[in-house]
Amino acid sequence: MTLSHHRLDLELLRQIVEVLLQRRRQRDSVLGAVEHLGVALFARQPDAIDAFSPVAEFKHLVDQSIRDIRNSERLPGVDRIWLPGEQSHTKAIDRRARGVPMPAPLKKSLDELASDLKIEPVM
């Protein structure tokens, strides 16, 4: 089964939140609190994470999840397992440094248009 990077991103987040909620339920049940809990979580600040788990524990869980993904068995010909957002980030850095690549057919078409208009070609 092939998953898009968006689904992998959501799946990773789902697994992390599931572990955190499981730990929260275990802690709450010991304290006598309600065990059935439904939560939507979007955490941009440590305080939001700390409501479910200590920040250091959350970071450790995320780091461990990343290590597990990176150490997963690879298909033949796959050199690296990318995490969600890594390829986009790498491409953005490259394109800031070297520009956005232009497909040859587009360049040819723009050069022909420039010639027809008697202006300088694109590159």
N, C-alpha and C positions, 0 to 999 in steps of 0.2 A: 504494500500500500504506500503510495506516495503522498506526502503532505506538503502543502504550501508552507512557506515560511511564516505566514500569518497564523496558520493552524498550529504549527510547532510552537510559536510564541505563546499562543493561548493555552496550549496543552502544558507547557512548562509552568506557566503561571497557575493553571488549575491544580497541577500536582503540588506545587509549593503551598498554595492556599489550603488544599486538602490536608496536608500534613500539619500545618499550623492550626487548623480548626480541630483536627483530631486531638492534638496536644491540649488545646484550649478546653475541649469537652472533657478530656481526662482530668485536667486540673479542676474544672468546675464541678465535676461529679464528686470529686473528693471533698470539695467545699459545700456540696449540697445544692448547687445551682442547677438551672434548667439545662438539660442535655441536648435538646433539639434546637439547632441554631442554623438559621439561613443568613448568609452574608454576601454582599457584593463589596469587593475591596478594590480600591484604587489608591495605592499608597505612594505619595511623592515625598513624604517627610517621615523621618524616623518615628515621630509620635504616633502616626497612623499605624505603623507596623507594630509598635510596642503595645498596642491594645490587644494583640493576639499572641505575641511572642517577644521576648527580649530581642532588641535589634541585633546584638551579636549572634544570637542563635539563628535568627532569620538569615543574616549574611552567611553564616556557616552552612546553612541548608542550601542557599542559592549556590554558593561555591561548590558544594558537594554535588549538586545537580549538574552543574557545568562540567565538573570533572567526569561524572558518569557519562554524560553525553559525549564528551571528547574521547573517552576511552571505549566507546561503543565499537562493536565489530563493524568494519567498513566493507562495502561491496567492492568487488574487483574494480580497480581503476580509480577508486576514490581516495585521494590523498589526504583530505581534510574534511572534518565535519564542522560545518559552519553553524553558529548560533544565530537566532533571529536578529536581523539588523546588521550583522558583521559585514556581509557582502556589500550592502548599500553604503555603509560607512567607508569601507575600503575604496569603493568606486568614487565616492564623493571626494575623498582625499586626492585620489589620482586625477580626477577631472579638474579639481582646483589647480593642480600643479601643471597638467598637460593639456587641458581643454577637453571639450566634449568631442568624441570621435564622430566623424561624418561618413556615412556609408558611401561607397564609391558611386553607386547610381545617382544618389542625390547630388554629390559634387559634380558629376558629369552634367546633370540636368541644369544646375545653377550656372555652371560655366557656359553652357550653350545659351542660356537666357542672357547672361552677361554679354556674350558675343553679339547676340541679336540686338541688344540695347546699346552696344558699343560702349560698354563700361568695363572696368577692371574685373577679372574673375574673383571669386570668393577667396581663393588661396593661391 
